[in-house]
Amino acid sequence: MTDRQYLRYRDRAEESYAQNICDSGAMPLPKAQEDYGQLLPDGLATEGHHLWTAYDGDDEVGMLWLHVEQKSDGPHAFGYDFEVRADLRRKGYGRAMIQAVEKLCREWESSPSA
């Protein structure tokens, strides 16, 4: 994911998250911005957080945000966000993205530096 893609994602994600907060009765946008600021204080450079843009050729098809944390029994991964472009859903892109990140997690698990 590039810095430009990250900023575009972050704006869209904060808006969506804010709407979810609003629907629950809490204060929307400031809360969303605060939460994202805490989760990703250094943006794309935030340690342990990985944000990817998925492509089919040159066409952006989706994104995935994964947090990986080392614990006593090995690395643990948590998916914070996952999205396939609305006009491309149900075409196998989501499955391919999940399979790719699962493969990467298995590689990290077996890597001595993971």
PASEBA-1860 file (N, C-alpha, C; in nm, 3 decimals):
! residues 114
1> MTDRQYLR> 0.086/-0.117/0.000/0.000/0.000/0.000/0.090/0.123/0.000 ~ 0.060/0.217/-0.084/0.137/0.341/-0.088/0.082/0.439/0.014 ~ 0.158/0.545/0.041/0.111/0.648/0.134/-0.020/0.709/0.084 ~ -0.031/0.733/-0.045/-0.153/0.791/-0.102/-0.272/0.697/-0.084 ~ -0.250/0.568/-0.110/-0.356/0.470/-0.091/-0.396/0.462/0.056 ~ -0.296/0.470/0.145/-0.324/0.467/0.288/-0.413/0.583/0.329 ~ -0.379/0.704/0.283/-0.459/0.820/0.320/-0.601/0.810/0.266 ~ -0.616/0.760/0.144/-0.749/0.740/0.087/-0.826/0.636/0.168
9> YRDRAEES> -0.758/0.525/0.203/-0.821/0.421/0.286/-0.861/0.479/0.422 ~ -0.770/0.550/0.485/-0.793/0.601/0.620/-0.915/0.693/0.623 ~ -0.927/0.784/0.525/-1.044/0.872/0.519/-1.173/0.792/0.506 ~ -1.173/0.695/0.415/-1.291/0.613/0.390/-1.325/0.529/0.512 ~ -1.223/0.470/0.574/-1.244/0.382/0.689/-1.294/0.460/0.811 ~ -1.236/0.578/0.835/-1.281/0.659/0.948/-1.426/0.700/0.930 ~ -1.463/0.735/0.807/-1.602/0.773/0.780/-1.697/0.657/0.807 ~ -1.661/0.539/0.759/-1.745/0.421/0.779/-1.754/0.385/0.927
17> YAQNICDS> -1.639/0.387/0.995/-1.635/0.357/1.137/-1.717/0.460/1.215 ~ -1.706/0.586/1.176/-1.782/0.693/1.242/-1.932/0.669/1.227 ~ -1.972/0.625/1.108/-2.115/0.597/1.086/-2.161/0.483/1.178 ~ -2.077/0.380/1.192/-2.111/0.270/1.283/-2.123/0.319/1.427 ~ -2.032/0.407/1.467/-2.037/0.462/1.603/-2.163/0.547/1.619 ~ -2.192/0.628/1.519/-2.311/0.714/1.522/-2.437/0.629/1.535 ~ -2.442/0.522/1.459/-2.558/0.433/1.465/-2.575/0.372/1.604 ~ -2.463/0.362/1.678/-2.471/0.305/1.813/-2.504/0.411/1.917
25> GAMPLPKA> -2.505/0.539/1.877/-2.541/0.646/1.969/-2.423/0.721/2.027 ~ -2.302/0.683/1.992/-2.182/0.752/2.044/-2.145/0.869/1.952 ~ -2.040/0.943/1.989/-1.993/1.054/1.906/-1.909/0.999/1.790 ~ -1.951/1.020/1.665/-1.891/0.951/1.552/-1.750/0.993/1.510 ~ -1.733/1.097/1.433/-1.606/1.124/1.369/-1.490/1.147/1.466 ~ -1.506/1.230/1.569/-1.392/1.246/1.661/-1.349/1.112/1.724 ~ -1.445/1.028/1.759/-1.413/0.897/1.817/-1.340/0.810/1.716 ~ -1.385/0.808/1.592/-1.320/0.728/1.488/-1.178/0.777/1.465
33> QEDYGQLL> -1.159/0.907/1.456/-1.026/0.962/1.434/-0.933/0.930/1.551 ~ -0.985/0.941/1.672/-0.906/0.909/1.791/-0.864/0.761/1.791 ~ -0.958/0.672/1.762/-0.928/0.529/1.761/-0.825/0.494/1.655 ~ -0.843/0.546/1.533/-0.745/0.518/1.428/-0.609/0.578/1.463 ~ -0.610/0.695/1.525/-0.484/0.758/1.568/-0.411/0.673/1.671 ~ -0.485/0.607/1.759/-0.424/0.519/1.858/-0.375/0.389/1.796 ~ -0.453/0.333/1.704/-0.415/0.207/1.641/-0.299/0.223/1.543 ~ -0.299/0.334/1.471/-0.198/0.356/1.367/-0.127/0.490/1.388
41> PDGLATEG> -0.058/0.507/1.503/0.002/0.637/1.532/0.108/0.679/1.430 ~ 0.171/0.584/1.365/0.273/0.615/1.265/0.226/0.579/1.124 ~ 0.094/0.574/1.106/0.040/0.542/0.974/0.090/0.407/0.925 ~ 0.134/0.403/0.801/0.183/0.278/0.742/0.306/0.223/0.814 ~ 0.379/0.309/0.883/0.501/0.267/0.952/0.475/0.216/1.094 ~ 0.349/0.205/1.135/0.317/0.157/1.269/0.362/0.012/1.284 ~ 0.445/-0.012/1.385/0.502/-0.144/1.407/0.393/-0.250/1.428 ~ 0.410/-0.363/1.360/0.320/-0.475/1.376/0.195/-0.468/1.289
49> HHLWTAYD> 0.171/-0.354/1.226/0.053/-0.338/1.142/0.095/-0.342/0.996 ~ 0.019/-0.417/0.917/0.048/-0.434/0.775/-0.078/-0.401/0.698 ~ -0.068/-0.305/0.607/-0.181/-0.268/0.522/-0.140/-0.290/0.377 ~ -0.221/-0.369/0.307/-0.190/-0.403/0.168/-0.303/-0.360/0.078 ~ -0.267/-0.327/-0.044/-0.363/-0.306/-0.152/-0.351/-0.427/-0.243 ~ -0.463/-0.487/-0.278/-0.466/-0.603/-0.368/-0.492/-0.556/-0.510 ~ -0.424/-0.619/-0.603/-0.435/-0.582/-0.744/-0.469/-0.703/-0.829 ~ -0.534/-0.676/-0.940/-0.548/-0.770/-1.051/-0.485/-0.695/-1.168
57> GDDEVGML> -0.361/-0.729/-1.199/-0.284/-0.649/-1.295/-0.258/-0.513/-1.234 ~ -0.299/-0.407/-1.302/-0.283/-0.271/-1.251/-0.407/-0.219/-1.180 ~ -0.511/-0.301/-1.175/-0.639/-0.260/-1.119/-0.647/-0.290/-0.970 ~ -0.670/-0.185/-0.889/-0.688/-0.206/-0.744/-0.820/-0.277/-0.722 ~ -0.816/-0.390/-0.650/-0.939/-0.466/-0.626/-0.980/-0.468/-0.480 ~ -0.890/-0.436/-0.388/-0.927/-0.439/-0.247/-0.812/-0.403/-0.157 ~ -0.836/-0.417/-0.027/-0.732/-0.389/0.073/-0.749/-0.481/0.193 ~ -0.640/-0.495/0.268/-0.642/-0.578/0.387/-0.549/-0.516/0.491
65> WLHVEQKS> -0.596/-0.512/0.617/-0.517/-0.459/0.729/-0.503/-0.570/0.832 ~ -0.379/-0.606/0.860/-0.348/-0.714/0.954/-0.253/-0.663/1.062 ~ -0.281/-0.700/1.185/-0.189/-0.671/1.296/-0.129/-0.802/1.342 ~ 0.003/-0.806/1.352/0.073/-0.926/1.399/0.150/-0.890/1.524 ~ 0.127/-0.969/1.628/0.190/-0.944/1.758/0.256/-1.072/1.806 ~ 0.379/-1.059/1.853/0.452/-1.174/1.906/0.407/-1.199/2.050 ~ 0.362/-1.320/2.076/0.323/-1.359/2.212/0.408/-1.478/2.255 ~ 0.391/-1.523/2.377/0.476/-1.630/2.430/0.464/-1.759/2.349
73> DGPHAFGY> 0.350/-1.783/2.287/0.334/-1.906/2.208/0.352/-1.883/2.058 ~ 0.408/-1.769/2.020/0.434/-1.741/1.880/0.355/-1.621/1.832 ~ 0.365/-1.592/1.704/0.296/-1.474/1.650/0.144/-1.495/1.644 ~ 0.072/-1.388/1.674/-0.075/-1.388/1.665/-0.115/-1.278/1.567 ~ -0.206/-1.310/1.477/-0.251/-1.214/1.377/-0.398/-1.180/1.400 ~ -0.430/-1.054/1.377/-0.569/-1.008/1.388/-0.599/-0.921/1.266 ~ -0.704/-0.952/1.195/-0.744/-0.872/1.080/-0.835/-0.758/1.123 ~ -0.787/-0.635/1.107/-0.867/-0.518/1.144/-0.965/-0.479/1.036
81> DFEVRADL> -0.924/-0.494/0.910/-1.013/-0.452/0.803/-0.980/-0.531/0.677 ~ -1.082/-0.548/0.595/-1.071/-0.628/0.473/-1.181/-0.582/0.381 ~ -1.146/-0.549/0.259/-1.248/-0.498/0.169/-1.214/-0.532/0.024 ~ -1.315/-0.575/-0.049/-1.306/-0.594/-0.193/-1.396/-0.488/-0.255 ~ -1.347/-0.424/-0.359/-1.426/-0.322/-0.427/-1.566/-0.375/-0.458 ~ -1.668/-0.296/-0.433/-1.807/-0.341/-0.444/-1.840/-0.402/-0.580 ~ -1.788/-0.343/-0.687/-1.821/-0.393/-0.820/-1.746/-0.521/-0.857 ~ -1.656/-0.564/-0.770/-1.577/-0.685/-0.798/-1.604/-0.798/-0.699
89> RRKGYGRA> -1.701/-0.782/-0.614/-1.729/-0.885/-0.514/-1.788/-1.010/-0.579 ~ -1.768/-1.123/-0.512/-1.819/-1.254/-0.556/-1.751/-1.302/-0.684 ~ -1.624/-1.260/-0.699/-1.547/-1.303/-0.815/-1.418/-1.374/-0.773 ~ -1.404/-1.403/-0.642/-1.289/-1.477/-0.593/-1.174/-1.392/-0.541 ~ -1.185/-1.260/-0.551/-1.076/-1.174/-0.504/-1.058/-1.182/-0.352 ~ -1.167/-1.180/-0.279/-1.158/-1.189/-0.132/-1.091/-1.318/-0.089 ~ -1.133/-1.427/-0.148/-1.074/-1.557/-0.116/-0.924/-1.558/-0.147 ~ -0.887/-1.503/-0.262/-0.746/-1.499/-0.301/-0.665/-1.413/-0.203
97> MIQAVEKL> -0.723/-1.302/-0.158/-0.654/-1.215/-0.063/-0.632/-1.286/0.070 ~ -0.737/-1.353/0.119/-0.725/-1.425/0.247/-0.624/-1.539/0.235 ~ -0.627/-1.611/0.126/-0.531/-1.720/0.107/-0.389/-1.667/0.103 ~ -0.367/-1.554/0.038/-0.233/-1.495/0.031/-0.183/-1.454/0.169 ~ -0.271/-1.392/0.251/-0.228/-1.348/0.384/-0.211/-1.468/0.478 ~ -0.291/-1.573/0.461/-0.272/-1.695/0.541/-0.135/-1.757/0.510 ~ -0.100/-1.762/0.382/0.029/-1.817/0.340/0.143/-1.734/0.401 ~ 0.129/-1.603/0.395/0.231/-1.515/0.452/0.244/-1.536/0.603
105> CREWESSP> 0.132/-1.550/0.673/0.135/-1.574/0.818/0.204/-1.707/0.850 ~ 0.178/-1.810/0.771/0.246/-1.939/0.793/0.396/-1.925/0.772 ~ 0.436/-1.847/0.672/0.578/-1.824/0.648/0.641/-1.749/0.764 ~ 0.570/-1.646/0.815/0.622/-1.570/0.929/0.633/-1.660/1.052 ~ 0.536/-1.749/1.071/0.536/-1.837/1.187/0.657/-1.930/1.185 ~ 0.693/-1.977/1.067/0.804/-2.071/1.058/0.939/-2.001/1.043 ~ 0.937/-1.869/1.029/1.060/-1.793/1.015/1.120/-1.764/1.153 ~ 1.252/-1.780/1.167/1.313/-1.751/1.299/1.300/-1.606/1.340
113> SA> 1.280/-1.513/1.244/1.268/-1.372/1.280/1.125/-1.329/1.302 ~ 1.029/-1.421/1.292/0.887/-1.384/1.306/0.855/-1.344/1.447
END
